[in-house]
Amino acid sequence: MNFWKPSARRGFNAAQFSPFLFKLRAPHNAICGFALFAQFSRLPAWLAWETFGRGNGCPSFESMRDRIERIRRRIGYQVGPESEFIGCVLLIAPVLFPPAAWIPQPEDWPVRTQTDKRYDLSAGVGRQLWERCLAVARDLRVDPVGSPSLRVVEVGPRYGEPVLVKPRLGQGTFRIGVTDAYARACAVTGEHSLPVLDAAHIQPYGEGGPHRISNGVLLRSDLHRLFDKGYVTITTDLRLQVSDRLRKEYRNGRTYYPFHDRELYVPRTAADRPDPAFLRWYNEHVFAA
């Protein structure tokens, strides 16, 4: 889901997969659920809607745009070149509490503030809040983080330190994670126009591939289609190969053969680059030379 801000001018920083608690403003003044923080990104509103849909908290893109504009008018937002963009706090594995299980907000949280507030979850008020959230989730008989890939483990006695095991990203967060990891540029062509860029799975999710940035590559939409159909591939040394099938089956491909053996642009972070294991799977099961 996407917890968006009407402006992209102020970012949001937190440790990945740290708890993000939902606080209702007055008159409720209560914690009504939580999720895990995945990343912050500045996105055009259309891309936020295309990626997360109703996960943006609105029934339609039109209602989302209307809500953005109404909030901007209320806060005196000055329109500028970046006005197409909103700030997006991307969350995974949300858990929402029924009203009877809402937790009163901490006494040190100002009643009228709508900005974020941070707590140390290992001690004091922060730890008490987090333990109460986990207790509500257990009482509701749901996975405390709503994901089969994440478990909360209690070490030692019943009230031992809760430990989080790293979860998987969801489909929407995978898309934005890959887009940002590749600096919003096609790995083959360097194209930066967001409307034509796709986050392609190397090993498809339906074939057991995870929503993991290292199982993705950012491609221009036409190259994505060719990749999905097995007409182009990526070698383990991160070069593009174009199949002869394009020439044989369509008597064409002249637009794509100049890309043959081109070295890919890859993320700066080594852990985000295409994993050789996923590339080998693709070359064995999908690509046909």
Sequence and secondary structure as in RCSB ss.txt:
>XXXX:A:sequence
MNFWKPSARRGFNAAQFSPFLFKLRAPHNAICGFALFAQFSRLPAWLAWETFGRGNGCPSFESMRDRIERIRRRI
GYQVGPESEFIGCVLLIAPVLFPPAAWIPQPEDWPVRTQTDKRYDLSAGVGRQLWERCLAVARDLRVDPVGSPSL
RVVEVGPRYGEPVLVKPRLGQGTFRIGVTDAYARACAVTGEHSLPVLDAAHIQPYGEGGPHRISNGVLLRSDLHR
LFDKGYVTITTDLRLQVSDRLRKEYRNGRTYYPFHDRELYVPRTAADRPDPAFLRWYNEHVFAA
>XXXX:A:secstr
 EEEES SSS     TT EEEEEE TTT EEEEEEEEEEEEEEEHHHHHHHHGGGGSSSSHHHHHHHHHHHHHHH
T    TTTTEEEEEEEEEEEE  GGG EE  TTS TT  S     TTSHHHHHHHHHHHHHHHHTTS TTS TT 
 EEE SSTT  EEE      HHHHHHHHHHHTTTS TTT    GGGEEEEESS GGGT  S GGGEEEEEHHHHH
HHHTTSEEE TTSBEEE THHHHHHS  TTTGGGTT B    SSGGGS  HHHHHHHHHHT   
